[in-house]
């Protein structure tokens, strides 16, 4: 068919060769498209930005989910902020200690489109342990103090509906929404193309938690392919990640060695996060 390009800030573009546009709609919040592609399986875009492809989504979803879940001794209550495609929920459900995972997504249309067109990612949303909430997570988090063991912030870019999900007020509320021993992870954008976002997020979160660590992974279809994540907790540190639990998971990217390596940051990225990461 043709190439889909995500143009990033007028400085670079990621291209995916597509075969067919399977779905196109506009919700109250954004435009939603699903393509069949030549080499990436299905592709989901929101406002023409790549959210996931079936080829590489496992990297992002595993990194965002399993490191926190394996640093906690026994996570039972989990919240996914955003993540309407269900990718994080699918990974969270691989942990036998999890009793309930709430997905709080502002845009119900994203979830419904993914359930119809990308079941490999959204399939877990039908699990009885999963609770779907379609609401603004800023408010939901504020209204649920001391509720969750692990919170995963699977946001879009910090423009439009997700902007507040990168600020100190939101992470202050996240801290209060965690139970003792709780851990939050968040997607933190490209250290190459969005250094100001990485810097701003870590500067906002660092004063709030005792342990705040950046980590990284490789996601070929995101701008620059190199992606930053945030790990924060008052009690758990990356040293608490149970390597044997990671190795026992049905995972394709993370294992004990990868988890250790993910926290070993290149100097330029470590400097953005302002820590000895
Ligand atoms: N969350 C979006 C990550 C940011 C991608 N940015 C971009 N393409 N410019 C992904 C949702 C997957 N659950």
Boltz pocket constraint, residues with backbone or C-beta under 6 A from the ligand:
constraints:
  - pocket:
      binder: B
      contacts: [[A, 6], [A, 49], [A, 50], [A, 51], [A, 52], [A, 60], [A, 83], [A, 84], [A, 85], [A, 86], [A, 87], [A, 88], [A, 154], [A, 155], [A, 156], [A, 157], [A, 187], [A, 221], [A, 222], [A, 223]]
      max_distance: 6.0
